[in-house]
Amino acid sequence: MVRLKDRYLLVNIVYTDLPPGQKGPVPDLLLYNQPTIGELKPQTILRGIRSQVNALFGDCGSGPVERSLQVKYLSTATSTFILRISRAHYRLVWAALTFMDRLPVKDGRPCIFRVVRVSGTIRKVEEEAIRRAKLLVLAAKDEMAGKAPSDALNTLFRGGKDAARNLVLVNDDHEDAEMDEGEVSDG
C-alpha cells in the first residue's frame, strides 16, 4: 500500500497598504503584520487559491489542486495560515499565492501572500510559525524601546539564521566531553 505524500505550506499575509493615520507609536513591523479581518475564512482562502490556479494553469492545474488542497490552520490574529497539498502539486499553489495580490473577500485589502516554509510534516511548519511569531514580538519590542533601527522590511523578510540567533536556548549540560577531530561518537 502506498502512502499519500503531502506538503505543508506556511503562509504569512503581509499588508502593503497602510491605513491613513495609523503610524503613531506603532512600530512599522506591526503595521505590515496586522491582524486579518474577521471575514476571512478557510473556505474563502481555498476559493481564492483555486480561482487563481485556474486562471494561471487552466484545467490541467485546477483538477489536481482541487482534490488535495486543504487549509489546516488559520490565525487571523497573526495573519498566518497552513495549507496542505499533494507533494506533486505544491508548486502550483505556491505560484498561485505569489500572483494573488488581494485578500479573497469582497473589497479585500492589497497584500502579499508570502510562503515562509514548505515541509513534509505539519509539526515542522507549526514550529516555524511559533519561531517567527516570537521573532516578530522581539523585533517589535526592540523597535519600541529604540534599541533597533526601524528597518521593518529587513526584519520581516530576513527570517533566516541571523534571526534565529536570538532564540537559541543554551543547554548547560556539560556531561558530554568535547571530542577531538577524527573521533566518532557512539551515540
LOKELO-258590 format. One record per residue: residue in three letters; x, y, z of N, C-alpha, C, CB in turn. Coordinates in steps of 0.02 Angstrom, whole numbers, plus 32768, in hexadecimal, padded with zeros to 4 digits. Glycine has a CB too. Layout:
<sites>
{"ALA", {X, Y, Z}, {X, Y, Z}, {X, Y, Z}, {X, Y, Z}},
...
</sites>
This chain:
<sites>
{"MET", {802A, 7FC5, 8000}, {8000, 8000, 8000}, {802D, 803E, 8000}, {7FD0, 8000, 803D}},
{"VAL", {801C, 806E, 7FD7}, {8044, 80AA, 7FD0}, {8026, 80E2, 7FFA}, {8049, 80BF, 7F85}},
{"ARG", {8051, 8103, 801E}, {803B, 813B, 8048}, {8038, 817B, 801D}, {806A, 8146, 8085}},
{"LEU", {8003, 81A2, 8026}, {7FFF, 81E1, 8003}, {802D, 8214, 8024}, {7FB6, 81FB, 8001}},
{"LYS", {8055, 8235, 7FFC}, {8084, 8264, 8018}, {806D, 82AB, 800A}, {80CB, 8259, 7FFA}},
{"ASP", {806E, 82D3, 803F}, {8056, 8318, 803B}, {808E, 8348, 804C}, {801A, 8322, 806A}},
{"ARG", {8082, 8387, 803C}, {80AD, 83BE, 8051}, {8082, 83EF, 8077}, {80D0, 83E0, 8014}},
{"TYR", {80A0, 840E, 80A9}, {807E, 8441, 80D1}, {80A0, 8483, 80C4}, {807F, 842F, 811D}},
{"LEU", {8079, 84B6, 80B4}, {8094, 84F8, 80A5}, {807F, 8528, 80DD}, {807B, 8512, 8060}},
{"LEU", {80AF, 8549, 80FB}, {80A1, 857E, 812C}, {80A0, 85C0, 8106}, {80D7, 857E, 8166}},
{"VAL", {8068, 85E3, 8109}, {805F, 8620, 80E2}, {8050, 865A, 8111}, {8027, 8617, 80AE}},
{"ASN", {8074, 8691, 8109}, {8066, 86CF, 812D}, {8045, 8700, 80FE}, {80A8, 86ED, 814B}},
{"ILE", {8016, 8726, 8119}, {7FF6, 875B, 80F2}, {8017, 879D, 8108}, {7FA7, 875D, 80FE}},
{"VAL", {8037, 87BE, 80D8}, {805A, 87FD, 80E6}, {8033, 8834, 80C2}, {80A5, 87FA, 80CD}},
{"TYR", {801B, 8864, 80E8}, {7FF3, 889A, 80CB}, {8020, 88D0, 80AE}, {7FC4, 88B7, 8100}},
{"THR", {8010, 88E4, 8071}, {8039, 8915, 804E}, {801D, 895C, 8053}, {8041, 8903, 8006}},
{"ASP", {7FDE, 8962, 8065}, {7FC1, 89A5, 806D}, {7FBE, 89B5, 80B8}, {7F7A, 89A9, 804D}},
{"LEU", {7FD1, 89F0, 80C8}, {7FCD, 8A06, 810D}, {7F92, 8A35, 8114}, {800F, 8A29, 8123}},
{"PRO", {7F61, 8A23, 813E}, {7F27, 8A4F, 8147}, {7F3D, 8A94, 815E}, {7EF5, 8A31, 8178}},
{"PRO", {7F1C, 8AC8, 8147}, {7F2F, 8B0D, 815A}, {7F27, 8B18, 81A5}, {7F06, 8B40, 8133}},
{"GLY", {7F58, 8B3A, 81C1}, {7F56, 8B4C, 8208}, {7F68, 8B15, 8237}, {7F12, 8B64, 8219}},
{"GLN", {7F88, 8ADF, 821F}, {7F99, 8AA8, 824C}, {7FE2, 8AA8, 8260}, {7F87, 8A67, 822D}},
{"LYS", {8008, 8AD7, 824B}, {8050, 8AD5, 825A}, {805B, 8ADB, 82A5}, {8074, 8B0E, 8236}},
{"GLY", {804F, 8B13, 82C2}, {8054, 8B1D, 830A}, {808C, 8AF8, 832C}, {8014, 8B0A, 832A}},
{"PRO", {8080, 8ADD, 8369}, {80B4, 8ABB, 838E}, {80BC, 8A71, 837B}, {80A6, 8AC0, 83D8}},
{"VAL", {8095, 8A59, 834B}, {8098, 8A13, 8338}, {80D6, 8A07, 830C}, {8058, 89FD, 8313}},
{"PRO", {80FE, 89D4, 831B}, {8139, 89C6, 82F1}, {8124, 89B4, 82A9}, {8162, 898D, 830F}},
{"ASP", {814F, 89C5, 827A}, {8141, 89B7, 8233}, {8137, 896C, 8228}, {817A, 89D0, 8208}},
{"LEU", {815D, 8943, 824B}, {8159, 88FB, 8244}, {8113, 88E2, 8252}, {818B, 88D9, 8272}},
{"LEU", {80F2, 88FF, 8283}, {80AE, 88E9, 8294}, {807A, 8904, 8262}, {809C, 8900, 82DA}},
{"LEU", {808A, 893B, 8241}, {805C, 8954, 820E}, {8058, 8925, 81D2}, {8072, 899A, 81F7}},
{"TYR", {808F, 8906, 81C0}, {808E, 88D6, 8189}, {806F, 8894, 819E}, {80D5, 88CB, 8170}},
{"ASN", {8075, 8882, 81DD}, {805B, 8842, 81F7}, {801B, 884D, 8220}, {808F, 881F, 8222}},
{"GLN", {7FEC, 8870, 8205}, {7FAE, 887E, 8228}, {7F82, 883F, 822C}, {7F88, 88B7, 8206}},
{"PRO", {7F57, 883D, 825D}, {7F25, 8806, 825E}, {7EF7, 880B, 8221}, {7EFC, 8808, 829F}},
{"THR", {7EE1, 87D3, 820B}, {7EB4, 87D0, 81D1}, {7E6C, 87D9, 81E7}, {7EBC, 878D, 81AC}},
{"ILE", {7E44, 87F5, 81BB}, {7DFE, 8801, 81CB}, {7DDA, 87C0, 81D8}, {7DDB, 8828, 8191}},
{"GLY", {7DA4, 87C3, 81FD}, {7D7F, 8788, 8210}, {7D5A, 8765, 81D8}, {7D4F, 8799, 8245}},
{"GLU", {7D52, 8786, 819F}, {7D2E, 8769, 8166}, {7D56, 8731, 8144}, {7D1D, 879E, 8134}},
{"LEU", {7D97, 872D, 8150}, {7DC0, 86FC, 812F}, {7DB7, 86B8, 8151}, {7E0B, 8711, 8130}},
{"LYS", {7D9E, 8689, 812C}, {7D92, 8645, 8144}, {7DBA, 8614, 811A}, {7D46, 8634, 8142}},
{"PRO", {7DC5, 85D7, 8132}, {7DE9, 85A5, 810A}, {7DC9, 8599, 80C5}, {7DED, 8563, 812F}},
{"GLN", {7D87, 859B, 80C2}, {7D65, 858F, 8082}, {7D74, 85C7, 8050}, {7D1A, 8589, 808D}},
{"THR", {7D79, 8605, 8068}, {7D87, 863C, 803A}, {7DCF, 863A, 8021}, {7D7A, 8680, 805C}},
{"ILE", {7DFD, 8623, 804D}, {7E43, 861B, 8037}, {7E46, 85E5, 8001}, {7E70, 8607, 8073}},
{"LEU", {7E25, 85AD, 800D}, {7E25, 8577, 7FDC}, {7E07, 858D, 7F9A}, {7E00, 853A, 7FF7}},
{"ARG", {7DD0, 85B1, 7F9D}, {7DAF, 85C9, 7F60}, {7DDD, 85F8, 7F39}, {7D6D, 85EE, 7F72}},
{"GLY", {7E00, 8625, 7F5D}, {7E2D, 8653, 7F3C}, {7E69, 8630, 7F1C}, {7E46, 8686, 7F6D}},
{"ILE", {7E85, 85FF, 7F40}, {7EBF, 85DA, 7F24}, {7EA9, 85B1, 7EE8}, {7EDE, 85AD, 7F5A}},
{"ARG", {7E70, 8590, 7EED}, {7E58, 8567, 7EB5}, {7E4A, 8591, 7E77}, {7E1A, 8540, 7EC9}},
{"SER", {7E2D, 85CB, 7E81}, {7E1F, 85F6, 7E47}, {7E60, 8610, 7E28}, {7DF2, 8631, 7E5B}},
{"GLN", {7E92, 861E, 7E52}, {7ED2, 8636, 7E37}, {7EF6, 85FE, 7E12}, {7EFD, 8651, 7E70}},
{"VAL", {7EF5, 85C0, 7E2D}, {7F13, 8587, 7E0B}, {7EF1, 857C, 7DC8}, {7F0F, 8547, 7E36}},
{"ASN", {7EAF, 8582, 7DC7}, {7E8A, 8579, 7D89}, {7E9C, 85B0, 7D56}, {7E3F, 857A, 7D96}},
{"ALA", {7EA5, 85ED, 7D6D}, {7EB7, 8624, 7D40}, {7EFE, 861A, 7D24}, {7EB2, 8667, 7D64}},
{"LEU", {7F2C, 8601, 7D4D}, {7F71, 85F9, 7D37}, {7F7D, 85BA, 7D0E}, {7F9F, 85F9, 7D73}},
{"PHE", {7F60, 8581, 7D24}, {7F71, 8540, 7D07}, {7F37, 851D, 7CE5}, {7F8C, 8514, 7D3C}},
{"GLY", {7EFB, 853A, 7CE7}, {7EC2, 851C, 7CC6}, {7EAC, 84DB, 7CE8}, {7ED3, 850E, 7C7E}},
{"ASP", {7E8C, 84B0, 7CC0}, {7E71, 8472, 7CDC}, {7EA7, 8441, 7CF0}, {7E44, 8451, 7CA9}},
{"CYS", {7EE0, 8443, 7CCE}, {7F17, 8415, 7CDF}, {7F33, 8422, 7D25}, {7F4F, 841B, 7CAC}},
{"GLY", {7F33, 845F, 7D3B}, {7F4A, 846F, 7D7E}, {7F12, 846D, 7DB1}, {7F6A, 84B2, 7D80}},
{"SER", {7ED7, 8480, 7D9B}, {7E9F, 8486, 7DC8}, {7E86, 8442, 7DE1}, {7E66, 84A9, 7DA6}},
{"GLY", {7E87, 840F, 7DB6}, {7E6F, 83CD, 7DC9}, {7E94, 83AD, 7E03}, {7E73, 83A0, 7D8E}},
{"PRO", {7ED6, 83A5, 7DFE}, {7EFB, 8386, 7E35}, {7EFA, 83AF, 7E75}, {7F42, 837A, 7E20}},
{"VAL", {7EFA, 83F0, 7E6F}, {7EFB, 841B, 7EAA}, {7EB8, 8417, 7ECE}, {7F0C, 8464, 7E98}},
{"GLU", {7E83, 8412, 7EA8}, {7E3F, 8410, 7EC4}, {7E37, 83D6, 7EF6}, {7E0B, 8409, 7E8C}},
{"ARG", {7E54, 839D, 7EE6}, {7E4B, 8362, 7F10}, {7E72, 8364, 7F51}, {7E5F, 8325, 7EEA}},
{"SER", {7EAE, 8381, 7F50}, {7ED9, 8379, 7F8B}, {7EE5, 83B8, 7FB3}, {7F1A, 835E, 7F75}},
{"LEU", {7ECD, 83F1, 7F9E}, {7ED9, 8430, 7FC2}, {7EAD, 8435, 8000}, {7ECE, 846C, 7F94}},
{"GLN", {7ECC, 8446, 8038}, {7EA7, 844C, 8077}, {7EC9, 847E, 80A4}, {7EA1, 8406, 809A}},
{"VAL", {7EA2, 84A8, 80C6}, {7EBC, 84D6, 80F8}, {7EBB, 84B1, 813B}, {7E93, 8519, 80FC}},
{"LYS", {7EF6, 84A6, 8158}, {7EFB, 8482, 8197}, {7EF7, 84B1, 81D3}, {7F3B, 845A, 819A}},
{"TYR", {7F0C, 84EF, 81CA}, {7F0F, 851E, 8202}, {7F08, 8565, 81E7}, {7F50, 8517, 822B}},
{"LEU", {7EE1, 858F, 8209}, {7EDB, 85D5, 81F6}, {7ED9, 85FE, 8235}, {7E9B, 85E1, 81CB}},
{"SER", {7F06, 862D, 823A}, {7F08, 865B, 8272}, {7EFF, 86A2, 8257}, {7F4A, 8654, 829C}},
{"THR", {7EC6, 86C0, 8266}, {7EBC, 8704, 824F}, {7EE3, 8736, 827A}, {7E71, 8716, 8250}},
{"ALA", {7EF5, 8722, 82B7}, {7F1B, 874E, 82E3}, {7F62, 8759, 82C9}, {7F1C, 8732, 832A}},
{"THR", {7F81, 8724, 82AF}, {7FC5, 872A, 8296}, {7FC8, 872C, 824A}, {7FEF, 86EF, 82AF}},
{"SER", {7F8F, 872A, 8228}, {7F8C, 8729, 81DF}, {7FB6, 86F1, 81C2}, {7FA2, 876D, 81C3}},
{"THR", {7FAC, 86B6, 81DC}, {7FD3, 867C, 81C8}, {7FA3, 8642, 81BB}, {8007, 8668, 81FF}},
{"PHE", {7FB3, 861A, 8188}, {7F8D, 85DD, 817E}, {7FBA, 85A6, 8163}, {7F52, 85E9, 814E}},
{"ILE", {7FA4, 8567, 816D}, {7FC9, 852C, 8157}, {7F9D, 8507, 8125}, {7FDD, 84FE, 8194}},
{"LEU", {7FBA, 84F8, 80EB}, {7F98, 84D3, 80B7}, {7FB5, 848E, 80B1}, {7F9D, 84F8, 8073}},
{"ARG", {7F8A, 845D, 80A0}, {7FA2, 841A, 8090}, {7F91, 840D, 8047}, {7F82, 83E4, 80BE}},
{"ILE", {7FC2, 83F4, 8022}, {7FBA, 83E7, 7FDA}, {7FE5, 83AA, 7FC9}, {7FCF, 8426, 7FAF}},
{"SER", {7FD2, 8387, 7F96}, {7FF9, 834C, 7F82}, {803F, 8362, 7F6D}, {7FD7, 8326, 7F48}},
{"ARG", {806F, 8336, 7F77}, {80B5, 8347, 7F6A}, {80C1, 8358, 7F21}, {80E2, 830C, 7F7F}},
{"ALA", {809E, 8338, 7EF4}, {80A8, 8343, 7EAD}, {808F, 8387, 7E95}, {8087, 830C, 7E86}},
{"HIS", {8062, 83A7, 7EBC}, {8043, 83E3, 7EA3}, {804C, 8421, 7ECF}, {7FFA, 83D7, 7E9A}},
{"TYR", {8078, 841E, 7F00}, {807E, 8457, 7F2D}, {809B, 8494, 7F0A}, {80AA, 8445, 7F68}},
{"ARG", {80C1, 848B, 7ED5}, {80DD, 84C4, 7EB0}, {80A7, 84EC, 7E8C}, {8112, 84AC, 7E7E}},
{"LEU", {8072, 84CB, 7E77}, {803A, 84EE, 7E57}, {8019, 851D, 7E89}, {8007, 84BC, 7E3A}},
{"VAL", {800F, 8504, 7EC6}, {7FEF, 852D, 7EFA}, {801E, 8567, 7F0D}, {7FDE, 8503, 7F38}},
{"TRP", {805E, 8559, 7F12}, {808F, 858D, 7F23}, {808D, 85C4, 7EEE}, {80D6, 856F, 7F29}},
{"ALA", {808C, 85B1, 7EAF}, {8089, 85E2, 7E79}, {8049, 860B, 7E7C}, {808F, 85C0, 7E34}},
{"ALA", {8011, 85EA, 7E8A}, {7FD2, 860E, 7E90}, {7FD4, 8640, 7EC9}, {7F98, 85DD, 7E99}},
{"LEU", {7FF1, 862C, 7F01}, {7FF7, 865A, 7F3A}, {8023, 8696, 7F29}, {8013, 8635, 7F78}},
{"THR", {8056, 868A, 7F02}, {8083, 86C0, 7EEE}, {805F, 86F4, 7EC4}, {80BF, 86A4, 7EC7}},
{"PHE", {8031, 86DE, 7E9B}, {800D, 870C, 7E6F}, {7FCF, 872B, 7E8F}, {7FFA, 86EA, 7E30}},
{"MET", {7FBA, 8713, 7EC8}, {7F81, 8731, 7EEA}, {7F97, 8772, 7F0A}, {7F62, 8701, 7F20}},
{"ASP", {7F71, 87A7, 7EFF}, {7F85, 87E8, 7F18}, {7F51, 8808, 7F46}, {7F94, 8816, 7EDF}},
{"ARG", {7F1B, 87E6, 7F53}, {7EE7, 8800, 7F80}, {7ECA, 87C6, 7FA9}, {7EAF, 8823, 7F58}},
{"LEU", {7EAE, 87D8, 7FE2}, {7E89, 87A6, 8009}, {7E4D, 878E, 7FE0}, {7E73, 87C2, 804D}},
{"PRO", {7E3E, 874D, 7FE2}, {7E06, 8734, 7FBA}, {7DC2, 873F, 7FDB}, {7E10, 86EA, 7FAC}},
{"VAL", {7DB5, 877C, 7FF0}, {7D74, 8790, 800B}, {7D5D, 87CD, 7FE6}, {7D78, 879D, 8059}},
{"LYS", {7D1E, 87E0, 7FEF}, {7D03, 881B, 7FCD}, {7D2A, 8859, 7FE4}, {7CB7, 8822, 7FDB}},
{"ASP", {7D40, 8880, 7FB6}, {7D69, 88BC, 7FC4}, {7DA6, 88AB, 7FEE}, {7D3E, 88F2, 7FE8}},
{"GLY", {7DC9, 8875, 7FDC}, {7E03, 885F, 8001}, {7E3D, 888F, 7FFC}, {7E19, 881B, 7FE9}},
{"ARG", {7E63, 8894, 8032}, {7E9C, 88C1, 8034}, {7ED6, 88A6, 800A}, {7EB3, 88CD, 807C}},
{"PRO", {7EFF, 88D2, 7FEF}, {7F3B, 88BB, 7FCB}, {7F6C, 889B, 7FFC}, {7F5D, 88F7, 7FA6}},
{"CYS", {7F87, 8863, 7FE8}, {7FB5, 883F, 8014}, {7FE2, 8812, 7FEA}, {7F8E, 8815, 8048}},
{"ILE", {8012, 87F5, 800C}, {8040, 87C4, 7FEF}, {8037, 8784, 8016}, {808B, 87DE, 7FF0}},
{"PHE", {802E, 874D, 7FF3}, {802C, 870B, 8013}, {8072, 86EF, 800E}, {7FF6, 86DC, 7FF2}},
{"ARG", {8094, 86EB, 8046}, {80DA, 86D7, 8047}, {80E1, 8691, 8063}, {8105, 8709, 8071}},
{"VAL", {80F9, 8662, 803A}, {8105, 861E, 8051}, {8147, 861F, 8078}, {8108, 85EB, 8014}},
{"VAL", {8142, 8611, 80B8}, {817B, 8615, 80E4}, {819F, 85D3, 80EA}, {8166, 862D, 812A}},
{"ARG", {817A, 859C, 80E9}, {8199, 855B, 80F3}, {8170, 8526, 80CE}, {819F, 8549, 813E}},
{"VAL", {8193, 84F6, 80B1}, {8174, 84BB, 8093}, {8192, 847F, 80B5}, {817F, 84B9, 8045}},
{"SER", {8168, 8452, 80CD}, {8181, 8418, 80F1}, {8155, 83DB, 80E3}, {8183, 8426, 813C}},
{"GLY", {8170, 83A1, 80F1}, {814B, 8363, 80E9}, {8122, 8351, 8125}, {817A, 832B, 80DA}},
{"THR", {812E, 8373, 815D}, {8108, 8366, 819A}, {80EA, 83A7, 81B4}, {8134, 8344, 81D0}},
{"ILE", {80B0, 83A2, 81D2}, {8090, 83DD, 81ED}, {80B4, 83F4, 822C}, {8046, 83CE, 81FC}},
{"ARG", {80D5, 83C7, 824F}, {80F8, 83DA, 828D}, {812E, 840D, 8280}, {8116, 839B, 82AE}},
{"LYS", {8156, 8403, 824C}, {818B, 8432, 823C}, {8170, 8476, 8227}, {81B7, 8416, 8204}},
{"VAL", {8139, 8476, 8204}, {811A, 84B5, 81F0}, {80FE, 84DA, 822C}, {80E1, 84A8, 81BC}},
{"GLU", {80E0, 84B6, 825B}, {80C7, 84D5, 8299}, {8101, 84F3, 82C2}, {80A0, 84A2, 82C2}},
{"GLU", {8138, 84CE, 82C6}, {8173, 84E7, 82EB}, {818D, 8527, 82CB}, {81AA, 84B3, 82ED}},
{"GLU", {818E, 852A, 8289}, {81A5, 8566, 8266}, {8176, 85A0, 8272}, {81AC, 8558, 821C}},
{"ALA", {8135, 8593, 8274}, {8104, 85C8, 8281}, {810E, 85E5, 82C7}, {80BC, 85AD, 8279}},
{"ILE", {811B, 85BA, 82F7}, {8127, 85D1, 833C}, {8168, 85F9, 833F}, {812A, 8596, 836D}},
{"ARG", {819C, 85E0, 831E}, {81DD, 8603, 831E}, {81D7, 8648, 82FF}, {8212, 85D9, 82F8}},
{"ARG", {81B3, 864D, 82C8}, {81AB, 868E, 82A7}, {8181, 86BE, 82D0}, {818C, 8684, 8263}},
{"ALA", {814E, 86A4, 82F4}, {8125, 86CF, 831F}, {8150, 86EB, 8358}, {80E9, 86A8, 833B}},
{"LYS", {817C, 86C2, 8374}, {81A8, 86DA, 83A9}, {81D8, 870F, 838F}, {81D1, 869F, 83C7}},
{"LEU", {81F2, 8704, 8352}, {821F, 8735, 8335}, {81FC, 8777, 8329}, {823D, 871B, 82F3}},
{"LEU", {81BE, 8774, 8313}, {8198, 87B0, 8306}, {818D, 87D8, 8347}, {8154, 879F, 82E7}},
{"VAL", {817D, 87B5, 837D}, {8173, 87D6, 83BD}, {81B4, 87F5, 83D6}, {8159, 87A4, 83F1}},
{"LEU", {81EC, 87D0, 83D0}, {822C, 87EB, 83E6}, {8241, 8828, 83BD}, {8262, 87B5, 83E2}},
{"ALA", {8238, 8824, 837C}, {824B, 885D, 8351}, {8220, 889A, 835F}, {8245, 8849, 8307}},
{"ALA", {81E0, 888F, 836C}, {81B3, 88C8, 837B}, {81C6, 88E7, 83BF}, {816A, 88B1, 837C}},
{"LYS", {81D7, 88BD, 83F0}, {81ED, 88D8, 8431}, {822D, 8900, 842B}, {81F8, 889E, 8464}},
{"ASP", {825C, 88E6, 8403}, {829B, 890A, 83F9}, {828F, 894D, 83D6}, {82CB, 88E0, 83D0}},
{"GLU", {8262, 894E, 83A5}, {8254, 898C, 8382}, {8230, 89BE, 83AF}, {8229, 897D, 8344}},
{"MET", {8203, 89A6, 83D9}, {81E0, 89D3, 8408}, {8210, 89F0, 843B}, {81A7, 89AD, 842B}},
{"ALA", {8241, 89C8, 8451}, {8271, 89DF, 8482}, {82A7, 8A0A, 8464}, {8290, 89A4, 84A6}},
{"GLY", {82AA, 8A0D, 8421}, {82DD, 8A35, 8400}, {8320, 8A13, 83FA}, {82E5, 8A75, 8425}},
{"LYS", {8322, 89D2, 8409}, {8361, 89AD, 8405}, {8375, 899E, 83BD}, {835D, 896C, 842C}},
{"ALA", {8343, 8991, 8394}, {8351, 897F, 834F}, {8338, 89B5, 8320}, {8331, 893A, 833D}},
{"PRO", {835A, 89BF, 82E9}, {8341, 89EF, 82B8}, {8300, 89D6, 829A}, {8375, 89FC, 8281}},
{"SER", {82D8, 8A04, 8281}, {8298, 89F3, 8264}, {82A1, 89DA, 821D}, {8268, 8A30, 8265}},
{"ASP", {82BA, 899D, 8217}, {82C2, 897D, 81D6}, {8291, 8943, 81D2}, {830C, 8965, 81CC}},
{"ALA", {8252, 8954, 81CC}, {821C, 8923, 81D0}, {8220, 88EF, 8199}, {81D9, 8945, 81CE}},
{"LEU", {822F, 8904, 815C}, {822F, 88D4, 8126}, {8268, 88A2, 812C}, {8234, 88F8, 80E3}},
{"ASN", {82A1, 88B8, 8143}, {82D9, 888A, 814E}, {82C7, 8857, 8183}, {8318, 88B0, 8162}},
{"THR", {82A9, 886D, 81B9}, {8295, 883F, 81EE}, {8260, 8810, 81D6}, {827D, 8866, 822B}},
{"LEU", {8233, 8829, 81AE}, {81FB, 8801, 8196}, {8212, 87CA, 8166}, {81C8, 882D, 8173}},
{"PHE", {8241, 87D9, 813A}, {8253, 87AA, 8107}, {8293, 8782, 8114}, {825A, 87CD, 80C7}},
{"ARG", {82B9, 8793, 8147}, {82F7, 876D, 8152}, {82E8, 8728, 816C}, {8326, 8791, 8183}},
{"GLY", {82CA, 8720, 81A6}, {82B2, 86E1, 81C0}, {82E1, 86A6, 81BC}, {8275, 86CF, 819D}},
{"GLY", {8321, 86B0, 81AF}, {834F, 8679, 81A7}, {8377, 866A, 81E5}, {837E, 8686, 816F}},
{"LYS", {83B5, 8656, 81DD}, {83DF, 8643, 8215}, {83EF, 867E, 8242}, {841F, 8624, 81FB}},
{"ASP", {83F7, 86BA, 8226}, {8406, 86F5, 824F}, {83CD, 8703, 8280}, {8412, 8732, 8223}},
{"ALA", {8390, 86FA, 826A}, {8357, 8707, 8295}, {8350, 86D3, 82CB}, {8317, 870B, 826B}},
{"ALA", {8362, 8696, 82BC}, {835B, 8660, 82EC}, {8390, 8662, 8322}, {835D, 861C, 82C9}},
{"ARG", {83C4, 8688, 8317}, {83FB, 868C, 8346}, {83E4, 86A4, 838B}, {8432, 86BA, 832C}},
{"ASN", {83B2, 86D1, 838E}, {839A, 86EB, 83CD}, {8370, 86B9, 83F4}, {8373, 8729, 83C1}},
{"LEU", {8357, 8685, 83D2}, {8329, 8657, 83F3}, {834A, 8615, 8408}, {82F1, 8648, 83C5}},
{"VAL", {838A, 860D, 83FD}, {83AC, 85CF, 840E}, {83AD, 85C7, 845A}, {83F3, 85CD, 83F1}},
{"LEU", {8396, 858E, 8471}, {8398, 857F, 84B8}, {83DA, 855F, 84C8}, {835D, 8551, 84CD}},
{"VAL", {83F9, 8574, 84FD}, {843A, 855A, 8510}, {842F, 851F, 853F}, {8466, 8590, 8532}},
{"ASN", {844E, 84E7, 852E}, {844A, 84AB, 8557}, {8488, 84A9, 8582}, {8441, 846B, 852C}},
{"ASP", {8481, 84A9, 85C3}, {84BA, 84AA, 85EF}, {84D2, 8465, 8602}, {84AA, 84D0, 862D}},
{"ASP", {84BA, 8431, 85E2}, {84D3, 83EE, 85EE}, {8517, 83E7, 85CE}, {84A2, 83B7, 85D4}},
{"HIS", {8549, 83E0, 85F6}, {858D, 83D7, 85DC}, {85A4, 8390, 85EC}, {85BE, 840B, 85FA}},
{"GLU", {8576, 8361, 85EE}, {8588, 831C, 85FD}, {85AE, 82FD, 85C3}, {854A, 82F3, 860D}},
{"ASP", {859A, 8310, 8586}, {85BD, 82F5, 854C}, {85FF, 831A, 8543}, {8591, 82F9, 850C}},
{"ALA", {8635, 82F5, 8545}, {8676, 8315, 853A}, {867E, 8326, 84F1}, {86B0, 82E6, 8553}},
{"GLU", {86A3, 835B, 84E5}, {86AF, 836E, 84A0}, {86DC, 833A, 847F}, {86CF, 83B4, 849B}},
{"MET", {86CD, 832C, 8442}, {86F2, 82F9, 841E}, {8728, 831A, 83F4}, {86C3, 82CF, 83F1}},
{"ASP", {8760, 82F7, 83ED}, {8795, 830F, 83C2}, {8782, 8302, 837A}, {87D9, 82ED, 83D3}},
{"GLU", {87A5, 8323, 834C}, {8797, 8318, 8306}, {87A7, 82D0, 82F3}, {87C0, 8349, 82DA}},
{"GLY", {877A, 82B3, 82CC}, {8785, 826F, 82B5}, {8765, 823B, 82E1}, {87CE, 8262, 82B1}},
{"GLU", {8750, 824C, 831E}, {872F, 821B, 834A}, {86E8, 8210, 8334}, {8732, 8230, 8393}},
{"VAL", {86CF, 81D6, 833F}, {868B, 81C6, 832D}, {8664, 81B9, 836D}, {8687, 8188, 82FE}},
{"SER", {8629, 81D6, 8372}, {85FF, 81CF, 83AD}, {85D7, 818E, 83A9}, {85D0, 820B, 83B5}},
{"ASP", {85CC, 816E, 83E3}, {85A4, 8132, 83E6}, {855A, 8141, 83E5}, {85B5, 810A, 8424}},
{"GLY", {8546, 817A, 83FA}, {84FE, 8188, 83FF}, {84F1, 81CB, 83ED}, {84E4, 817A, 8442}},
</sites>
